[in-house]
Amino acid sequence: MKKQIDHLKKEVSYLKTLILELLPVKEEEWLDSADIKQRFNFSESKLYRLRKNNAIPHTKIGGRYHYPKSFFNQYLMKKIEA
């Protein structure tokens, strides 16, 4: 059974690599706090704690926080593999 699970993990990893290679290289897309709160059902305080602990990459432009979309895509891919 363990051998089969290891084989499946390798296959998932391989498929992930293929998918990432097929994605076109493009400029980074950024999400604002409202996007993150809506997509992940985060509260303002949850976002604050994540920023404060440097758990998520962010930048502040013109008084608004922005987050790289690729970070959350990678996070979701890791959750799929787990």
C-alpha positions as a Python dict, from the first residue, in 0.01 Angstrom:
ca = {
    (1, 'M'): (0, 0, 0),
    (2, 'K'): (283, 243, 90),
    (3, 'K'): (447, 170, -245),
    (4, 'Q'): (125, 260, -427),
    (5, 'I'): (89, 584, -229),
    (6, 'D'): (448, 682, -307),
    (7, 'H'): (386, 609, -674),
    (8, 'L'): (73, 827, -672),
    (9, 'K'): (261, 1110, -502),
    (10, 'K'): (526, 1096, -774),
    (11, 'E'): (257, 1100, -1043),
    (12, 'V'): (86, 1403, -885),
    (13, 'S'): (417, 1582, -863),
    (14, 'Y'): (489, 1504, -1227),
    (15, 'L'): (145, 1627, -1336),
    (16, 'K'): (193, 1946, -1136),
    (17, 'T'): (524, 2008, -1312),
    (18, 'L'): (362, 1955, -1652),
    (19, 'I'): (77, 2193, -1570),
    (20, 'L'): (317, 2462, -1451),
    (21, 'E'): (527, 2424, -1766),
    (22, 'L'): (220, 2470, -1984),
    (23, 'L'): (117, 2792, -1814),
    (24, 'P'): (235, 3094, -2006),
    (25, 'V'): (492, 3316, -1839),
    (26, 'K'): (333, 3652, -1771),
    (27, 'E'): (352, 3949, -1544),
    (28, 'E'): (264, 3895, -1179),
    (29, 'E'): (-100, 3960, -1094),
    (30, 'W'): (-180, 4118, -760),
    (31, 'L'): (-490, 4090, -542),
    (32, 'D'): (-601, 4350, -293),
    (33, 'S'): (-728, 4284, 58),
    (34, 'A'): (-1091, 4276, -53),
    (35, 'D'): (-1011, 4002, -307),
    (36, 'I'): (-829, 3792, -47),
    (37, 'K'): (-1102, 3833, 214),
    (38, 'Q'): (-1370, 3733, -37),
    (39, 'R'): (-1188, 3436, -191),
    (40, 'F'): (-1064, 3285, 134),
    (41, 'N'): (-1329, 3413, 376),
    (42, 'F'): (-1063, 3593, 583),
    (43, 'S'): (-1148, 3870, 824),
    (44, 'E'): (-954, 4196, 836),
    (45, 'S'): (-794, 4083, 1163),
    (46, 'K'): (-688, 3750, 1007),
    (47, 'L'): (-518, 3936, 721),
    (48, 'Y'): (-352, 4170, 969),
    (49, 'R'): (-210, 3877, 1168),
    (50, 'L'): (-82, 3706, 853),
    (51, 'R'): (91, 4026, 740),
    (52, 'K'): (231, 4096, 1087),
    (53, 'N'): (380, 3744, 1110),
    (54, 'N'): (508, 3764, 751),
    (55, 'A'): (307, 3453, 673),
    (56, 'I'): (198, 3599, 339),
    (57, 'P'): (392, 3824, 102),
    (58, 'H'): (245, 4172, 68),
    (59, 'T'): (319, 4528, -28),
    (60, 'K'): (148, 4852, 59),
    (61, 'I'): (81, 5094, -227),
    (62, 'G'): (-116, 5411, -174),
    (63, 'G'): (-249, 5299, 163),
    (64, 'R'): (-378, 4965, 30),
    (65, 'Y'): (-221, 4623, 75),
    (66, 'H'): (-164, 4402, -227),
    (67, 'Y'): (-74, 4031, -244),
    (68, 'P'): (81, 3827, -528),
    (69, 'K'): (-178, 3595, -680),
    (70, 'S'): (89, 3333, -754),
    (71, 'F'): (151, 3284, -381),
    (72, 'F'): (-209, 3180, -325),
    (73, 'N'): (-211, 2960, -636),
    (74, 'Q'): (96, 2775, -505),
    (75, 'Y'): (-63, 2750, -160),
    (76, 'L'): (-373, 2589, -310),
    (77, 'M'): (-165, 2347, -516),
    (78, 'K'): (16, 2236, -200),
    (79, 'K'): (-319, 2178, -29),
    (80, 'I'): (-431, 1961, -321),
    (81, 'E'): (-119, 1745, -286),
    (82, 'A'): (-158, 1701, 90),
}
